[in-house]
Amino acid sequence: MRPLRQKKHLQKTLIIGTGWAGKTIFRALHEYAEQQYELVGFVVDNPQDIGKEIEITYNDSRDRLNKPKKLPVLASTENYTEIISEQRITTIVWALTNQLSGELYQYLADSLVHKVNIVPMPELYEQLTGKVPVGCSHDHWWVPMPIKHVSPRVIPAFLKRVFDIFWACVGLVFLIIVFPIIAAAIYLDSPGPIFYVQERLGLFGKPFKLYKFRSMIPDAEKGKPIWAEENDPRVTKVGRFLRKTHIDEFPQFLNVLKGEMSVVGPRPERLELVEEVVRDIPFFRARHVVKPGMAGWGLIHHGYGDSVDDALVKLQYDLYYIKHQSLWLDMVIIVQTCWKTLTFQGR
């Protein structure tokens, strides 16, 4: 139960829009920011919807349960300024996916007179979750992110390259030391090649050969690309250890040194799987505007994934990284990846 003294400091909030964007930010605010925002209600375009209740199910991290939550529709966009005064609203979350009309823009401008903070839903969602909101509504996709923001070039190319070369050299020194032990363990457990070489898509969708220590039985896919599964029966005993510690990925330091990959970036995918995913997520290729990475924002938050649904969640994290990339964020990702390696939190 929230202490009563915190109630004074909550931002009393209205959400404009009850579609996918409105419900998504409603859920995110309850999951991530109950101690900061007090949700008062929704505002809609259609006055006939006033009085309805919008219900969502959200994850309560304290009880680890999915809980239902309802929020009333209090006003339409034509008269919601009255609610602002009555309820002493301090924050409005703009969550309409349709184009902003001149009349609606004027209503928003009027809100500023009341010293209300107006926040676009995508901006607030990113701050709360570390993801870019990507939603599906019926038969069309909505991506609340301007194309010009896909590749901000926050990190100068030469700094990123120096960063990559440094970590690649460190990783390769370690790899040389442990290679005889790893190679012997792989072969004794499952005779066959020590390395696994596979074609992946790199910067701007250009194919390259990715190197890994083999963690599955030889010819595991039999020529057909298959999503890797949790507790995959094709994984060998040694391979399971290599995956848990991420050591199977260490040969990719060679890819980094060659300039095909970065130490940090979206994980590279196979052409066949990308073609499968883009049928459902047409803008999935947006993640190819940066070099793929050994470690990634999507990887530390969501793991590897084994379905199109997982690919969508990881895409949201990848797009967040692309928009906000910096050497500081890269270091945060590297530290978290090292922690997962030391605590056996790999696949």
C-alpha positions in Angstrom: 0.0 0.0 0.0 1.4 3.4 -1.0 2.2 5.7 2.0 -0.3 8.6 2.3 2.5 11.2 2.4 3.5 10.3 -1.2 0.0 11.2 -2.5 0.9 14.9 -2.4 3.7 14.4 -4.8 1.9 12.3 -7.5 1.3 13.9 -10.9 -2.4 13.9 -11.5 -2.7 12.6 -15.1 -5.2 12.5 -17.9 -4.6 10.2 -20.9 -6.0 11.5 -24.3 -7.0 8.5 -26.4 -8.3 5.1 -25.6 -6.9 3.1 -28.5 -3.8 0.9 -28.5 -1.5 3.8 -27.5 -3.8 4.9 -24.6 -4.2 1.4 -23.2 -0.5 0.7 -23.6 0.6 3.8 -21.6 -2.1 3.1 -19.0 -0.6 -0.3 -18.5 3.0 1.0 -18.4 2.2 3.7 -15.9 0.8 1.1 -13.5 3.6 -1.3 -14.0 6.5 1.2 -13.8 5.3 4.4 -12.2 2.6 4.0 -9.7 4.7 6.0 -7.2 4.9 9.0 -9.6 1.6 9.3 -11.5 -2.0 9.3 -10.3 -4.2 8.4 -13.2 -7.5 10.3 -13.1 -9.2 9.3 -16.4 -9.3 9.2 -20.2 -10.2 11.9 -22.7 -11.7 10.8 -26.1 -12.7 12.2 -29.4 -16.3 10.9 -29.3 -18.5 12.5 -26.5 -20.8 9.4 -26.6 -18.0 7.4 -24.9 -18.0 9.6 -21.8 -18.9 7.5 -18.7 -17.4 4.3 -20.1 -14.6 2.5 -18.3 -11.4 1.3 -20.0 -10.0 -1.9 -18.5 -6.5 -3.3 -18.8 -4.6 -6.2 -17.1 -1.2 -5.2 -15.8 1.7 -6.9 -14.1 2.1 -5.9 -10.4 5.8 -6.5 -9.8 5.3 -6.5 -6.0 2.8 -9.4 -6.0 4.0 -10.9 -9.3 0.4 -11.1 -10.5 -1.6 -9.9 -13.5 -4.2 -7.5 -12.1 -7.2 -5.8 -13.7 -7.4 -2.1 -13.6 -10.2 0.2 -14.8 -10.1 3.9 -15.6 -13.1 6.1 -16.5 -13.6 8.2 -19.6 -14.2 11.6 -18.1 -14.5 14.0 -21.0 -14.2 14.6 -24.8 -11.4 16.6 -26.4 -13.9 19.5 -26.7 -14.5 20.0 -23.0 -11.7 18.4 -21.1 -10.2 21.8 -19.9 -13.0 21.8 -17.3 -11.7 18.5 -15.9 -8.2 20.0 -15.8 -9.4 22.7 -13.4 -11.7 20.5 -11.3 -9.2 17.6 -10.9 -6.1 19.9 -10.7 -4.5 17.9 -13.5 -0.7 18.4 -13.8 0.1 16.1 -16.7 -1.6 15.1 -20.0 -0.4 12.1 -21.9 -1.1 12.6 -25.7 -1.9 9.0 -26.9 -4.0 9.6 -30.0 -2.7 7.8 -33.1 -4.6 9.9 -35.6 -3.3 13.1 -37.1 -3.5 16.2 -35.0 -6.1 18.7 -36.3 -5.9 22.4 -36.0 -8.9 22.4 -33.7 -7.4 19.8 -31.4 -4.0 21.6 -31.4 -5.9 24.6 -30.1 -7.4 22.6 -27.3 -3.9 21.4 -26.3 -2.6 25.0 -26.5 -5.4 26.0 -24.1 -4.2 23.4 -21.6 -0.9 25.2 -21.3 -2.7 28.1 -19.7 -3.4 25.8 -16.8 0.4 25.1 -16.5 -0.2 21.5 -17.6 2.7 19.4 -18.8 1.8 17.7 -22.1 3.8 14.5 -22.8 3.6 12.5 -26.1 2.9 8.8 -25.3 6.0 7.5 -27.2 8.3 9.8 -25.2 6.9 8.8 -21.8 6.7 5.1 -22.7 10.4 5.1 -23.6 11.3 6.8 -20.3 9.4 4.2 -18.3 10.3 1.0 -20.1 13.5 1.5 -22.1 11.6 0.4 -25.3 10.2 2.2 -28.3 6.4 1.5 -28.5 5.5 -0.5 -31.5 1.8 -1.6 -31.7 -0.5 -3.5 -33.8 -4.1 -2.4 -34.2 -6.3 -4.6 -36.4 -4.7 -4.8 -39.8 -2.3 -1.9 -39.7 0.9 -1.1 -37.8 1.7 2.1 -36.0 5.2 3.1 -35.2 5.2 6.3 -33.1 8.8 7.2 -34.0 9.8 9.7 -36.8 12.0 8.0 -39.4 14.6 10.8 -39.0 15.2 9.5 -35.4 16.1 6.0 -36.4 19.8 6.7 -36.8 20.9 9.8 -34.7 24.6 9.0 -35.0 25.0 9.9 -31.3 28.5 8.2 -31.2 31.1 9.4 -33.7 32.0 6.5 -36.0 35.8 6.7 -35.1 35.0 6.6 -31.3 32.7 3.6 -31.7 35.4 1.9 -33.8 38.1 2.5 -31.2 35.8 1.2 -28.5 35.1 -1.9 -30.5 38.8 -2.6 -31.3 39.7 -2.2 -27.7 37.1 -4.7 -26.4 37.8 -7.1 -29.4 41.5 -7.2 -28.4 40.6 -7.9 -24.8 38.2 -10.6 -25.8 40.6 -12.3 -28.2 43.4 -12.5 -25.6 41.0 -14.3 -23.3 39.8 -16.5 -26.2 43.4 -17.6 -27.0 44.0 -18.6 -23.4 40.9 -20.7 -23.0 40.6 -22.0 -26.6 42.4 -25.4 -26.1 40.2 -26.3 -23.2 37.0 -25.2 -25.0 37.9 -27.0 -28.2 38.7 -30.2 -26.4 35.5 -30.1 -24.4 33.4 -29.5 -27.5 35.0 -32.4 -29.5 35.0 -34.9 -26.7 31.3 -34.2 -25.9 30.2 -34.2 -29.6 32.7 -35.1 -32.3 32.6 -32.6 -35.2 33.6 -29.0 -36.0 34.7 -26.8 -33.2 33.4 -23.6 -34.8 29.9 -23.0 -36.3 29.9 -20.5 -39.2 26.6 -19.0 -40.3 25.5 -16.2 -42.6 23.8 -13.3 -40.9 22.7 -9.8 -41.9 24.9 -6.9 -40.9 24.9 -3.1 -41.4 22.3 -2.1 -44.0 21.3 -5.7 -44.5 24.7 -6.8 -45.9 25.4 -10.5 -45.3 28.5 -11.7 -43.5 29.9 -14.9 -41.9 29.3 -15.0 -38.2 31.6 -17.2 -36.0 30.5 -19.2 -32.9 31.7 -22.1 -30.9 29.4 -25.0 -31.9 26.9 -25.7 -29.1 24.6 -28.1 -31.0 25.0 -31.5 -32.5 26.4 -31.5 -36.0 23.9 -30.7 -38.8 21.3 -29.7 -36.2 19.1 -27.8 -38.7 19.5 -30.2 -41.6 19.6 -27.3 -44.1 16.5 -25.6 -42.8 16.5 -22.5 -40.5 14.8 -23.2 -37.2 14.2 -20.9 -34.2 16.3 -21.9 -31.3 14.1 -23.1 -28.4 14.5 -23.0 -24.6 15.9 -26.3 -23.5 16.5 -27.2 -27.1 17.2 -31.0 -27.4 19.8 -30.3 -30.1 22.1 -28.5 -27.7 25.0 -30.6 -26.3 26.0 -30.8 -22.6 29.1 -28.6 -23.2 27.0 -26.4 -25.5 24.5 -25.8 -22.7 27.4 -24.5 -20.5 28.8 -22.4 -23.4 25.4 -20.8 -23.9 24.7 -20.1 -20.2 28.0 -18.3 -20.0 27.8 -16.7 -23.5 31.2 -18.2 -24.2 29.8 -19.6 -27.5 29.7 -16.0 -28.8 33.3 -15.2 -28.1 34.6 -16.0 -31.6 32.5 -13.0 -32.8 35.3 -10.8 -31.5 36.9 -11.7 -34.8 33.8 -10.3 -36.6 34.2 -7.1 -34.5 37.9 -6.8 -35.4 37.0 -7.2 -39.1 34.4 -4.4 -38.8 31.4 -6.6 -39.5 30.0 -6.3 -36.0 30.2 -4.0 -33.0 30.6 -5.1 -29.4 27.2 -3.6 -28.7 24.2 -3.4 -31.0 21.1 -5.4 -32.1 21.8 -9.1 -32.4 22.3 -10.1 -36.1 19.6 -12.4 -37.6 19.6 -14.9 -40.5 18.2 -13.8 -43.8 15.5 -16.5 -43.8 14.3 -15.6 -40.3 14.3 -11.9 -41.1 12.2 -12.6 -44.2 9.7 -14.5 -42.0 9.5 -11.7 -39.4 9.1 -8.8 -41.9 5.8 -10.4 -43.1 4.4 -9.6 -39.7 6.6 -6.7 -38.7 7.3 -4.7 -42.0 9.7 -2.2 -40.3 11.9 -4.9 -38.7 14.7 -4.0 -41.1 15.0 -0.6 -39.3 17.4 -2.3 -36.9 19.9 -2.7 -39.7 20.8 1.0 -39.7 23.6 0.2 -37.2 26.1 -2.6 -37.0 24.8 -5.7 -35.2 26.4 -6.4 -31.8 27.6 -9.3 -29.6 25.7 -7.7 -26.7 22.6 -5.7 -27.0 19.9 -3.8 -25.1 17.3 -6.2 -26.4 19.4 -9.2 -25.4 19.9 -8.2 -21.8 16.2 -7.3 -21.4 14.5 -10.1 -23.3 17.0 -12.8 -24.2 17.4 -14.5 -27.6 13.7 -15.3 -28.4 12.2 -18.1 -30.4 9.2 -16.6 -32.2 7.9 -13.6 -34.1 6.3 -12.3 -30.9 9.7 -12.3 -29.2 11.2 -10.6 -32.3 8.6 -7.8 -31.8 9.5 -7.2 -28.2 13.3 -7.3 -28.9 12.7 -4.8 -31.8 11.2 -2.3 -29.3 14.4 -2.5 -27.2 16.6 -2.4 -30.3 15.0 0.7 -31.6 15.4 2.3 -28.2 19.1 1.6 -28.4 19.4 3.0 -31.9 17.7 6.2 -30.9 19.7 6.7 -27.6 23.0 5.0 -28.4 26.0 6.4 -26.5 29.3 5.1 -25.1 27.7 5.3 -21.7 24.8 3.1 -22.7 27.3 0.7 -24.4 29.2 0.4 -21.1 25.9 -0.2 -19.2 25.1 -3.0 -21.6 28.6 -4.5 -21.4 28.5 -4.5 -17.6 25.1 -6.2 -17.5 26.1 -8.7 -20.1 29.3 -9.6 -18.0 27.1 -10.0 -15.0 24.8 -12.4 -16.8 27.8 -14.3 -18.0 29.3 -14.7 -14.5 25.9 -15.7 -13.1 25.1 -18.2 -15.8 22.0 -16.3 -17.1 22.5 -17.1 -20.8 20.1 -19.2 -22.8 
